C-alpha cells in the first residue's frame, strides 16, 4: 500500500515537472526575445549618451542633464 502511494506521488511529481517546467522555459524564452524599446540618444552639449526615457527634451533635442540644457 505504501509503495502505491509513493509511486503515485512520484508520477504526479514527474507530470508536474514535465508540464510546468516547459511553461517556465517558454516564458523565459519569450522574455529574452522581447525587443528593447528604449533608445540611447546623444547629448549635443557633452556628447554623452543617455536613455531617451531619462533625457530632458528641449526644442527637439535630448539633453542628459539640466546643466547641459542650460549650457547649450
N, C-alpha and C positions, 0 to 999 in steps of 0.2 A: 504494500500500500504506500509506504514512504517512497519507494522507488518511482511509483507512478506520479506522485506529487512532484518529486524532483524533476522527472522527465518533462512534465507539463510546464514547470517553471522555466526550465532550460529552453524548451521550444518557444515559449512566449517571449523570452529574452532575445532569442535569435530572430524572431519575427520583428520585434521592436527595433533591433539594430538594423535589419535589412531595410525596413520601410522608412524609419525616421532618420537614419544616417544619410540616406540618399537625398532626402528633402533638405537636410542641413548643407550637404555638399552643393546642391543646386542653388541654394540661397547664397552661399559664399561665392560661387562661381558668378552668379548674377551681379553681386556687389562689386566684384573685381572688374566686370565689364562695363560698369556704368561710366559714362563719359564725364569728364571733368568740365563743369560749366563755367568755372571761374577762369578769367584770363589775366595774365600779367601785362601791365602797361608801364611804359617808361615815363618817369617824371621829367618834364622838359627842363627843369632848373638844375637838378643834381644828377640826372641820368641814372637814377636807381630804379629798379623795377619794383612795383608794388601791385598787390592784388587789386583788381578792378573793383571788387566789393568794398575794400578798405580805403580806396583812394578818395581824394577830395576833388570834385569836378568843378571847374570854373571855365566858362567860355569854350566848352567842348574839349578841354584838356584835363588830364588827370595828374594831380599832384600828390606826392607821398605824405606831405605834412602841411600844417598851417604856415610854418616858416618858409617853405619853398613857395607856397602860394603868395605870400607877402613879398618875397624877394624876386618875383618874376620880372 
